[in-house]
Amino acid sequence: MITLAGSNFNVMIDPDSAYTIKALAFDGTEVVVDSGSCQGTVILISNFGWYGSCHGREYLNDIRLYVDGQEAAVQDGMHYQGSWFRLVKESSLGGLAILQSEILVIENAIREKATVTFLYAIPVAKFYPFLSSHNNAFTEVVGIESPDAVLQDGQTGLDDDSMFDLPGSDVIGQYDPNDSVGIATHFAITGMDDGSYPFIWDRPNDNKLYFRLVGSTNPVPIGAQFSSTTTRVLFRTTSVDWQDSVAIPLFGNPVRDGLVDLADFAEFEQCLQSPQTPATGVCTFWFDADDDQDVDLRDFAEMQRAISNQ
């Protein structure tokens, strides 16, 4: 096990499940729980079984860890201290597909990217680019279609193995009414334009959040590629307006008040550099609109648009 620790977060990464998250805590709140279940990216291939994470048959090809922008050797049992972390890996899913993934952790937020490239024409029964076992205290649930249309809401506090489907939602909110803390999970995917939806499996030990791409009996073409980005942001607010906190857009709003304004632009100015200067994790997280690991004039143009649209 390796541990990534910041001033207010703690992430445990499990080498035995191909370096996927085992437990995650922000600001004293346990978000991802170690319930003996899988995190990460998992595929069920017809007639072949499961591949990925703790289901097995995921073989690591390469892994790199950056602590505050500096590369560090990855070694089991190590405890790394920093303000932000970036973990990049490539693995093989049984030789049938290649998984390239990245975990970026900053204060109160985490972003996970996954790209799967299929090497053979194989029928995929189930494909979960993202799944994670969340703390059972997050009993209030809402599904939102950007920018702020509430599609469905309810509760997952029965712990009865029921499924809570949230079709059409690209943001999922889960809230703990006892501690007034919530987590907003944002989904984005490219390479597949239908059949995708999130759902929560309300299990006795956790509320397991899935993002599923529905499989097919038709083989996936050789070279087919699917990419997903999942972003989780922790927030603290009253039970009256917790759903409003879920709907806050990600780009350009590190202040997290729902408005991209001069307060956010002041943060942006601290991040603006040349294209040759890699951005810090915080700057990349909130201001790197074109996902090229820097904050430059192209991102400035997006920031201007975001402010003018308020």
Secondary structure, DSSP 8 states (H G I E B T S, - for coil): -EEEE-SSEEEEEEGGGTSEEEEEEETTEEEE--SS---EEEEEETTTEEESGGGS-EEEEEEEEEETTEEE---TT-EEE-S-EEEEEEEEETTTEEEEEEEEEETTEEEEEEEEEESS-EEEEEEEEEEEEE-TT--EEEEEETTTEEEEEEE--S-SSEEEE-TT-SEEEEEETTTTEEEEEEEEEES--SSEEEEEEE-SS-EEEEEEEE--SSEE-TT-EEEEEEEEEEEE--TTSHHHHHT--STT-TT-SS--SHHHHHHHHHH---TTS---HHHHHHH-TT-SS---HHHHHHHHHHHHT-
